[in-house]
Amino acid sequence: MNITFVLDSASDYCVEQSTCSVPLTVIPLNIAFGNDHYLDNVTITTNEFYERMAEEKELPKTSQPSPQAFYELFTSQVEKGNEVIYFGLATNLSGTVQSATIGRSMLSDQDQQQVFIVDSGTASAGIQVLVRQAERLAFEGMRAEQIVEKLAETKKSIIAYVLLETIENVKKGGRISAVQGAIAEILNIKPLLAVQDGIVETVGKFRGKKKGLTRLKELFQEWKDDHPGKELFIIHSLPSKSEVMKEFGELFSLDAFKNVSFTRFGSTIGTYASENAIGFIFH
């Protein structure tokens, strides 16, 4: 029996550039600017999203695909005789896994046995880490159920660090007051967030981006020393890879890594990270 992978668009996975040997489909989340509704990276591109977000006073609204959308996608794969593994955006961050679970329950009891749902506990390139491992396990001949069991341990070790350029979206989203936001902007505060097992924590606040990048460098060095030979995943919401390297400047050397991946936040994660955020996925 063949296996197919399903991801949601919060994985920021680029199908067009995919080298994955397992068939892979991305289901889009919904993005709304007022009364204008879009499918993430289908009817609105990432560039268009950031341009529109910069113009708006209110944050866009994001919502998970409907259970019906998941049901139809799962059905199309099961009818082909495929097992399905869905890698979902962390439950604590979104209702996508819940929606997928409802969609799966709409299948017959027999067909449900072919669909497996993974709460990734992470987002963006963190999900891609799980996909890479699942691909390797599938190549070794493992069935979907066995792969999911292996992923349960891996996902606990995935941690994302993201340094925000601005707290404007945090303010727009009502997480802090306008007064607090204004003070933070005057002081040039840059928060450093950590995401692990679905939990988002502020692990540092720095006056100026250089101090924040210096802390990122320290975290990076500690991880590199403990994980030699690992692939490095860089996550960001800058316009291009060259801009990312410009931000790193002389603080970072990536020469020790044979493989370095760059993932730009799409509409879903970009709504909260805003523009010019930068960080790493460690695993």
Secondary structure, DSSP 8 states (H G I E B T S, - for coil): --EEEEEEGGG---GGG---SS-EEEE--EEEETTEEEEBTTTB-HHHHHHHHHH-SS--EEE---HHHHHHHHHHHHTTT-EEEEEE--TTT-SHHHHHHHHHHTS-HHHHTTEEEEE-SS-THHHHHHHHHHHHHHHTT--HHHHHHHHHHHGGG-EEEEE-S--HHHHHTTSS-HHHHHHHHHTTEEEEEEEETTEEEEEEEEESHHHHHHHHHHHHHHHHHHSTT--EEEEE-SS-HHHHHHHHTTS---TT-S-EEEEE--HHHHHHH-TT-EEEEE-
